[in-house]
Amino acid sequence: MILNFFNQFSIPYTLGIPLIILALLFPLTIWFTTNRLIQNRYSTIQSSLILNTTKQMMLPINNAGHKWTSTLMTLMLMLMLFNTLGLLPYTFTPTTQLSMNMALAIPTWLMTVLTGLRNQPTTSLGHLLPEGTPTPLIPMLIIIETVSLLIRPIALGVRLTANLTAGHLLIQLTSTAVLVLANTMTVTASMTLIILILLTCLEMAVALIQAYVFILLLTLYLQENI
């Protein structure tokens, strides 16, 4: 039973074909089969949401960092797609895999660090030693700040993995309780079903918020190095 709860984090296969590939190709089919020049209510709302989100996300960054807007927005939309993908039947959430999240976190974090070392190496290295530090504490603070700098990509990847994994496990446990109680305790099963629906809505919100938080932290790291 315990192993079955974690089977949802494995890639489902049908006829030897991983279904995640078909799920990831589905947005492309919509893109190529839709005339992007025709504006409708859906595309207008979508453009407005993306524009407002971009303004809010790039607000703490000065003009020099605005050239990263398209890269960060593309990454955020991709994370939103991956995070919400597991809420569909016969799919799984790619971002519940720590390896994938670290593959996204480490290069993007390294991008911010290398940008700072290239544009303003003195200021970037100066973050390792706060101004006014007593001389005896300098070696210890440099080690602490270096560790805190290196742990940033780990925090990005683990935060995203832990939040999505915990939410999916909670939904799995609640849905199992609904199936078990359906034949014996109908009233309790109905109340649990309502809780399950609310948890699903909450997980949808968490999936979108975690993608936004991931990019927001990257923008803060980028601001420190620009």
N, C-alpha and C positions, 0 to 999 in steps of 0.2 A: 504494500500500500504506500509506504514512504517513497519507494523508488518510482512509483507511478506518478507522484506529485511532481517529480523532476523530469519526467519524460516530455513535458511540454517545452522544455528548453533544448530539446534535440530537434534537428532538422527533419521534417517529415518527408518521406519519399513515396512516390507513386510510379510503378513500372520503372524503377531505377532512376527516376528524374526527381531531383530535389524541388519541392513545391515553392521554396523561397525564391528560386530563379523566376518562376512564372509570376509570383507576386510582385517582384521588383520590376519586372517588365511591364506590368499592367499600367503604371502611370505613363510610360512611354507610348503605349498604344493610344491612350487618351490624348497625349500631346500631338501625335502625328495625324490622328483622325479628326482633330478639331481645328477649325479655322480660327487662328489666333487673332485675325484682323477684325473679326466680328465681336463687338462688345455686347455682352448681355449682363444681366444682374449678377450672375455668379462671378464672372470675370471682373466686373467692377468692384464687387465686395472684396474679392481676393486681392486685387491690386491695391485697394485702399488699406486693407489689413497689413499687407507687406510693406507699404510705404510708411505707415504709422509705426510699425514695429522697427523698421530700419532707422527712423528718426530717433526713436526712444533708445535703441541699442547703441547708436553711434553718438549719442549726446555727450558722454564723458570723454570722448576722444577728440583731440584737436584736428585741424584740417589736414595735417600730414598723415594721419592714420585713416582718412576717409577712402584712400585708394584700396583698402582691404575690405570695403563694404560688400562688394559682390562675392568675395570668397567666403566671408563670414555668414552672409545671408544664405548662400548655397548650402553651406554646412549645416546651418540651423534647419532649413527646410528638409534636408536629407535626414537629420536626426529626428525631426518630427514624423517623417514617413516611417522610419525604422521603429520608433517607439510605439506608434499606434498600429503598426502592422500586426503585432501579436494579438490584438483584440479581434481580429478577423478569424473565421473558422479555417482550419486546415493550414494554418501558417504558424510561425513562431517569431518571437521578437529578436532580431539580430543583436540589438544592443544589450541583451541580457548576458552576452558573452563578454567576459572581461578582456579577452584577447583582442576583440574588435574595438572595444572602447579605448584600450591602450594604444591601438594602432591609429586611432583618430586623435587621441590626446597628446601623445608624445611629439608627433611632427608639428602639430599646431603650436604647442608650447615652445618647441625648439625654434619655430619660426619667429616668435616674439622675442626670444632671447638673442638670436642671431641678428635680428633687426636692431636691437638696442646696442649690441657690440659693434655693429657696423656704423651706425649713425652717431651714437654718443657713448663711446666705450668708457669714458671716465665716469659719467653719471650712472651708467648701468652697473659698473663695478662698485660705485659708491653706495649702492643700495645694500651691499653686504656689510657695511659698517655705518651704523647710525651716527649722525653728527653729535659731538659732545660726549662720546663714550670715554669713560676713564681708561687710562692706559692698561692697567692690569686685566681689564675685561675684554680687551680688543681680540685676543686669539679665540676666546670662548664665543664671543658674539659673531665673529666671522664664520666659525664652524656652524653655529646655530642658524644663521641666515643662509648659509650655503645649503644646509640640509632642508630648510624650509623652501628654498628655491627648487631643489631637485625633487621634492615631494609633491610639487604642484600637479604634474601630469598624473601621478598616482591618485591624488585626491579627485581629479576630474573623472578618471575612468572608474574608480571604485564608487564614487557617488552615483554616477549614472547607472552602473550595474546593480548596486544595492537597492536603489529606489524601485527600479522596474522589476527586479526579481521578487522583492518583498510584496509588491502589489499583485503580481501574477499568482504567487503562492497563496495569498489571502483570498483571491477570487476562486482559485482551485479548491481550497478548503471549504469555502462557503457553498460553492456549487455542489460539492460532494455531500455536504450536510443536507442540502435541499433534496437531492436524490434519495438519500437514506431515509429522511423523515417524511417523504411524500406519501407513502402507503400507511404509515402508522400514526403520525401526528400531522394532520393536514393543516391545522391552524398555525402551528409552529413552522411548518414548511413554507406556508404562504408569507409569514412575517420574515423568514430568512430569505425568501426570494426577493422581497422588497429591499432588504439590506444588500443583497447581491446586485440588484440593479443600481442602487446608489453607489456601491463600491466600483462598479464598472464605469459609471460617470466620473467618479473620483480618479480612477486610474487613467481615464482619458485626459483629465486635467493635469495629472501628474506627468504624463508622457509629454504633453506640450510644454509644461513649465520646466521640466528638466532639460529639454532641448534649449530653451531660452536661457536657463541658468548656465549651461555649459558654454554658450557663446558669450554671455555677459561676463563671465569670469575671464574668458580669453580677451575680451575687449579691455578689461581692467589691466591684465598683464601687458597688453599691447601699449596701453597708455603710459605705463611705467617706462617703456623703452623707446618712446618717440619724443 
